[in-house]
Amino acid sequence: MNNLDEVYLLLNRPRRYEDYIAALCPFHSDRRPSFFVYEEKYYCSACGAQGKTTDLINVLSHSNVVVVTDTTGYAGNVWTTWTRNKTLKDVCLNAHKFAIDNNRTSYMTERGIDANTIKALKLGWRDNWIIFPIFDEDNNIIGGTCRAGKEKKTESKYLIPKGQDKDLLYVPSWKRVNERNVVFLTFGIIDAISIYQLGYASISTTT
């Protein structure tokens, strides 16, 4: 866990961006996010508080700051929470089992993904996110991406695990990609799956 992952859990109404977090300042009565935390340092544009992020983590870890998570926006990278105590493979397979066992596939079917495809591609559901495992040519899970469900209000429609190669491709069927002369490249995973269901070879970007 890096500094941003750790401090995110200690802040009031945090919003996670690419390389920083914006939140309500823990050092004064703050009504709008004026507190900015980077991997190495933090500062408040309102009260002037500043210092090292490691010191901030230490202070907040031993204080009575009340954490209020803002669930209406981009509340950090959910993969970080999911993989805290489980491997990415386990997260994906458990989400697939949960989707099947609890009939959480309705949004997928609304988007045209049939039951056989859901099972074949191990599509899953967790916390109102559709989870798409990414397989290599030997059918090993090597990554993942998730898409916000229709009820999920978030600034980021798709999320990948922190540190995952942004150039990693989602491939519904490596066999088709290796055997066909034509491969369709899409910029949406559900589009790639729709083309796959029509019997064609398809791949999609994951970011």
N, C-alpha and C positions, 0 to 999 in steps of 0.2 A: 504494500500500500504506500503510495507516495504522499507528500504533504497535502496536496489538494484533496485527495480522497479522504484523508484523515480529518482535515479541518472542516470539510463539508458537513460532517455529522455533528459538528459543535456550534454551527452558526445559526443565526435567526433568519429565516426565509431566504435561504441561499439559492442562487441560480448559477448553474455551472456552464461556463463557456469553454472555448477551445483550450486556452492556457491560463484562465483565471476564474475566480468566483466573485460575484457581486452579492452583497447581503446587507442586512440592517447592521449598523455598527453596534458591537457589544459594549462599547465604552461610553455611549451617550444615548439619550432618547432619540431614536432615529425613526422617522416616518416613511422615508423612501430610501432605497439602497444607496448608501454613500460609502460603503466599506468594500475595498477591493483587495483580494488576496491572490498572490501569485505563488509559484512554487518556492521561491526564496524570500519574498518580502510581502508586507501588507501595508496599507495606508487608508486613512479615512479622509475623504475630500471635504468633510464638514467640520470635524473636530480636530483634525490634524494628527490623530494617533497614527503611529507608524513603527515598524520594527521588523524583526525576522519572523518568518512564518513558524519556525520551530519553537520560538519563544511564545508565540500566540497560542499554539497547540497546547503547550504546557500550562499557560494561564487559564485557558478555557476548560481544560480537562480537570482543573482543580477549583472551578468556580461553580456558582449556582445559576449560570446562564440557562434560561429556558429556551429550548430549541423548538421552533415552529416551522415545520417543513411546508413550503409552498407547493401544493400538489397540482396547481393549475398550470404550471409552466414546465420547463425542462428541469426536472429535479435530479440533476446529476446523471451519470451513466448507470442505468439499471444493471448492466452486466457486472459492474464492480460489486454491487450488493449480492447478486446471484452467485457469483463465483468466489465469494469470500470463504465459504466452507465446502464448496463442491467444485469438481473439475468442470470445464466447459462442456465436455461430453455428457457428464451426468446431468447438467442443467438442461441440455437439449433433449435428452432422452426422457427425463422426468416430466418436462413440459409437454412432450408428445403423449406420454401416458396419461397425464392429467387431462389433456384436451379430449382424448378418446373416452376415458372413463367418466368424465363429467360433462360430456356433450358440449364442449366449448369450441365447436368447429363451425358454428352457424355463420360467423362473419367470413370465414374462408369460403364456405359454399356460396354465400351471397356474391363473392367476387369470382365465382365460376370454378373454384377448385373442388374437384369431386373427392369422394371418400377414399377411393383407391389411391389417388395421388397423395392425399394427406398421409396415408399409411406408408406409401412407398418412399416419400421424401422425408418422413419423420417430422412433419410440421407440428409445432406445439403451441401452447398458450400459457402465458403466465402474466399476472398483474395487468391484464388488458393489453398485452403485447403479443403479436404473432411471432413465433420464433422459427427461424429458418436455419437448420444446421448446414454447414458447408462441408462437403465431402471431397476427399482426394480421389484419384483414379483407382485406389484400392478399397474404396468405400469406407475410409476412416474419417471420423469427424475431426476436421483441422481448424474449424472456425465457426463463426455464427454471425447472424445479423437478426435484428428484430424490427418489426414494423408496428407502429401504434395502431390499436384497434379503433373502430369508429367512435367509441365512447371516450377515447383517450385524448385529452387536450394537452398538447405538447408542442414545443417549438421545433422539435426534431422528429420527422416522420420515421426515419430509420436510424438505428444506433448499432455500432459494432463494438466489441470489447476493446477496452483501452489497450493499445500496443499492438493490436491486430494489423497486419499488412493491409493498407488501404487499397492496394491493387489486387487483392485476392478476389477471384471471380466466383460467383454462384453458378454452379453447373448442375442442372437437374439430372442429366445423364451423360457421364463421361464416355460411355460406350458409343452413344450416338455421335458425340462430338468427334471421336476418333475414327468413326466409320463413314460419316457422311461427307459429301463434297460441299454442302452448303450448311453454314451455321449462322443462326440469327442472333445478333447481339442486341440486347435491350438495355434500357436505363431504368428498369423497374423489375424487381424479382417476380412479382405476380405476373407481369407480362411474359417473362421467361417461362414461368410455369404454364401459362395458358398456351404458349406455343408448343411446349413439351407435350401437353395433353393432346394436341393435334397431330402428334407423331413426328415432329421435327426436332432437330438438334438446336439447342438454344443455350445461351449464357447471359449473365447479367453482371453489371458492376455492383459493388456492395456499398459504395459511398457516392 
